[in-house]
Amino acid sequence: MIMKKLLLFLVLASGTVLGQAENTSKPTVTVNGSAKASVVPDMTELNIHLSSVRMNMADATKAIGEQTQQFLKILKQLGFQESDVKTTNYSASRNRIYRENGPVDSGYVVSQNLTVKFAYNQSTLQKIAARFSETKDPVNFHIGFYLSDELREKTEAELQAKAVTDARKKATNLSTAAGVKTGAVKSIIYGSENPGTMYYRTEMFMSKDAGNSDGADLRFAPQEIELQESVTLVWFIE
């Protein structure tokens, strides 16, 4: 009885293997489909660069701390929370001045960036520019635009569907021209062509003496980001 069960299993297994071999030996058509779209960024990143040069490290660090508190106050006035502001790219090093006879140490330089990310809003950006133009000391900052995860994922899903539709259309055209019909999909091969987070940046340097603009005449137009999806489908030919 055990031997009969074993033989039956072998027969079934052999039938499955043979069936798979027969299935994979069918002719196929392989088609690549693609789709792309230009998307306007929906997020903004503001980076404020702070730096201080003093004869000793303690004084330079203290000065950076005072600048940080000053800008935290300004950002709060603009409607941001302190928890929204992140410190990035902190560095501290000797301040070396290069002369004809070689480098000369001239104290210490400490620098860091204050970074805030928020939903793109033209009015908010104009308020930021206007407020920074009122500060006593020059302000070094830049503004970048990028796609939120939600918008990127939504757009990629839409493009993936369009890429599959494009591949199906091409496969139908090819099979019709060859006088055959496409059957079931054998395989789908996908690899995203989109890079990671992309920032488009606007550099700005403003001071109180830079002009009388209140920021209302400044226009911040994010550059569109192009996303593309590609997929390869393989159909059996009936």
C-alpha positions as CSV (number, residue, x, y, z in Angstrom):
1,M,0.0,0.0,0.0
2,I,2.8,2.3,0.8
3,M,4.5,1.4,-2.5
4,K,1.3,2.3,-4.4
5,K,1.1,5.7,-2.7
6,L,4.7,6.4,-3.5
7,L,4.2,5.5,-7.1
8,L,1.1,7.6,-7.3
9,F,3.0,10.6,-5.8
10,L,5.8,10.1,-8.4
11,V,3.3,10.0,-11.2
12,L,1.6,13.1,-10.1
13,A,4.9,14.9,-9.5
14,S,6.1,13.8,-12.9
15,G,2.9,15.1,-14.5
16,T,3.4,18.5,-12.8
17,V,7.0,18.8,-13.9
18,L,6.1,17.8,-17.4
19,G,3.2,20.2,-17.5
20,Q,5.4,23.0,-16.3
21,A,8.0,22.1,-18.9
22,E,5.4,22.1,-21.6
23,N,4.0,25.4,-20.4
24,T,7.3,27.2,-20.3
25,S,8.2,25.9,-23.8
26,K,5.3,27.9,-25.3
27,P,6.3,30.9,-27.4
28,T,6.1,34.3,-25.7
29,V,6.2,37.9,-26.5
30,T,8.2,40.3,-24.3
31,V,7.2,44.0,-24.3
32,N,8.4,47.0,-22.3
33,G,5.9,49.6,-21.3
34,S,6.6,53.1,-19.9
35,A,4.9,56.2,-18.6
36,K,6.2,59.5,-17.3
37,A,4.8,62.7,-15.8
38,S,5.9,66.1,-14.6
39,V,4.9,66.8,-11.0
40,V,4.9,70.1,-9.2
41,P,6.6,69.7,-5.7
42,D,4.2,70.0,-2.8
43,M,6.8,70.4,0.0
44,T,9.4,73.1,0.9
45,E,12.6,72.9,2.8
46,L,14.0,76.1,4.3
47,N,17.7,76.1,5.3
48,I,19.2,78.9,7.3
49,H,23.0,79.0,7.5
50,L,24.6,80.3,10.6
51,S,28.3,80.9,11.2
52,S,30.4,82.6,13.8
53,V,34.2,83.4,13.9
54,R,35.7,84.2,17.3
55,M,39.2,84.0,18.7
56,N,38.3,81.1,21.0
57,M,36.0,78.1,20.6
58,A,33.8,79.0,23.6
59,D,32.9,82.4,22.2
60,A,32.2,81.1,18.7
61,T,29.9,78.4,20.1
62,K,28.1,81.0,22.3
63,A,27.6,83.3,19.4
64,I,26.1,80.4,17.3
65,G,23.8,79.7,20.2
66,E,22.6,83.3,20.3
67,Q,22.0,83.3,16.6
68,T,20.0,80.1,16.9
69,Q,17.8,81.5,19.5
70,Q,17.2,84.6,17.5
71,F,16.1,82.7,14.4
72,L,14.0,80.3,16.6
73,K,12.1,83.4,17.8
74,I,11.7,84.6,14.2
75,L,10.4,81.2,13.0
76,K,7.9,81.1,15.9
77,Q,6.6,84.5,14.8
78,L,6.2,83.0,11.3
79,G,4.0,80.3,12.7
80,F,6.5,77.4,13.1
81,Q,6.9,75.3,16.3
82,E,10.4,74.9,17.8
83,S,10.0,71.1,17.3
84,D,9.7,71.8,13.5
85,V,13.2,73.2,13.4
86,K,16.1,70.8,13.1
87,T,19.9,71.4,13.4
88,T,22.0,70.1,10.6
89,N,25.6,70.3,9.3
90,Y,27.1,71.5,12.5
91,S,30.9,72.0,12.3
92,A,33.6,73.6,14.4
93,S,37.2,74.2,13.2
94,R,40.2,76.5,13.3
95,N,39.8,79.6,11.2
96,R,42.8,79.6,8.9
97,I,43.7,82.5,6.7
98,Y,46.1,81.8,3.9
99,R,48.8,84.4,3.3
100,E,51.8,84.5,1.1
101,N,54.0,82.9,3.7
102,G,51.5,80.2,4.5
103,P,48.3,79.6,6.6
104,V,47.8,81.6,9.8
105,D,45.3,80.5,12.5
106,S,42.9,83.3,13.3
107,G,40.5,81.9,15.9
108,Y,37.7,79.4,15.4
109,V,34.7,79.2,13.1
110,V,31.5,77.4,14.1
111,S,28.6,76.9,11.7
112,Q,25.4,75.0,11.4
113,N,22.1,75.0,9.5
114,L,18.6,75.4,10.8
115,T,16.2,73.3,8.7
116,V,12.4,73.5,8.5
117,K,10.2,71.4,6.2
118,F,6.6,72.4,5.4
119,A,3.9,72.2,2.8
120,Y,4.5,74.5,-0.2
121,N,2.7,77.8,0.2
122,Q,3.5,81.0,-1.7
123,S,2.2,83.3,1.0
124,T,4.4,81.6,3.7
125,L,7.5,81.9,1.5
126,Q,6.8,85.6,0.9
127,K,6.4,86.2,4.7
128,I,9.7,84.4,5.3
129,A,11.6,86.6,2.7
130,A,10.0,89.7,4.1
131,R,10.8,88.9,7.7
132,F,14.4,88.0,6.9
133,S,14.9,91.3,5.0
134,E,14.1,93.1,8.3
135,T,16.9,91.5,10.3
136,K,19.9,93.6,11.4
137,D,22.5,91.2,10.1
138,P,22.6,89.6,6.6
139,V,20.8,86.2,6.4
140,N,22.1,83.3,4.3
141,F,19.4,80.9,3.4
142,H,18.1,78.7,0.6
143,I,14.8,77.3,-0.2
144,G,14.3,73.8,-1.8
145,F,11.3,72.0,-3.2
146,Y,10.5,68.3,-3.2
147,L,7.7,65.7,-3.4
148,S,6.1,64.4,-0.3
149,D,6.0,60.6,0.2
150,E,2.3,60.6,-0.4
151,L,2.4,62.5,-3.7
152,R,5.4,60.5,-4.9
153,E,3.7,57.2,-4.1
154,K,0.4,58.2,-5.6
155,T,2.1,59.4,-8.8
156,E,4.3,56.3,-9.1
157,A,1.2,54.0,-8.7
158,E,-0.6,55.9,-11.5
159,L,2.5,55.7,-13.7
160,Q,2.9,52.0,-13.1
161,A,-0.7,51.3,-14.1
162,K,-0.2,53.4,-17.3
163,A,3.1,51.6,-18.0
164,V,1.3,48.2,-17.9
165,T,-1.4,49.6,-20.2
166,D,1.2,50.8,-22.6
167,A,2.9,47.3,-22.6
168,R,-0.5,45.6,-23.1
169,K,-1.3,47.9,-26.0
170,K,2.1,47.2,-27.7
171,A,1.7,43.4,-27.1
172,T,-1.7,43.5,-28.8
173,N,-0.4,45.4,-31.7
174,L,2.5,43.0,-32.2
175,S,0.4,39.9,-31.9
176,T,-2.2,41.2,-34.3
177,A,0.5,42.1,-36.8
178,A,2.0,38.6,-36.4
179,G,-1.4,36.9,-36.7
180,V,-1.4,35.4,-33.3
181,K,-3.1,36.0,-29.9
182,T,-1.6,36.7,-26.5
183,G,-2.6,34.5,-23.6
184,A,-1.9,34.7,-19.9
185,V,0.9,36.8,-18.5
186,K,4.0,34.7,-17.8
187,S,6.0,37.3,-15.8
188,I,6.2,40.9,-14.8
189,I,9.6,42.5,-14.4
190,Y,9.8,45.9,-12.7
191,G,12.5,48.2,-11.6
192,S,11.9,51.8,-10.6
193,E,13.8,54.4,-12.6
194,N,13.1,57.3,-10.2
195,P,15.8,58.6,-7.9
196,G,15.4,59.3,-4.3
197,T,14.2,62.6,-2.9
198,M,15.0,65.4,-5.3
199,Y,15.4,69.0,-4.2
200,Y,15.2,72.0,-6.5
201,R,16.8,74.9,-4.7
202,T,16.6,78.7,-4.8
203,E,19.6,80.5,-3.3
204,M,18.9,83.8,-1.5
205,F,21.0,86.3,0.5
206,M,19.1,89.1,2.1
207,S,19.9,92.0,4.4
208,K,18.1,95.1,5.6
209,D,20.0,97.2,3.1
210,A,19.2,94.9,0.2
211,G,16.1,96.9,-0.8
212,N,12.7,98.0,0.3
213,S,10.9,94.9,-0.8
214,D,8.5,93.5,1.8
215,G,8.6,90.1,0.1
216,A,5.2,90.4,-1.6
217,D,6.7,90.9,-5.0
218,L,8.9,87.7,-4.8
219,R,7.5,84.7,-6.6
220,F,8.7,81.2,-5.7
221,A,7.8,78.8,-8.5
222,P,8.9,75.2,-7.8
223,Q,10.5,73.5,-10.8
224,E,8.5,70.4,-11.9
225,I,10.0,67.1,-11.2
226,E,9.8,64.4,-13.9
227,L,8.9,60.9,-12.7
228,Q,9.1,57.8,-15.0
229,E,8.0,54.2,-14.5
230,S,9.0,51.3,-16.7
231,V,7.7,47.7,-16.6
232,T,8.4,44.6,-18.8
233,L,5.7,42.0,-19.3
234,V,5.9,38.6,-20.9
235,W,2.8,37.0,-22.4
236,F,2.3,33.5,-23.7
237,I,1.3,33.3,-27.3
238,E,-1.7,31.0,-28.0
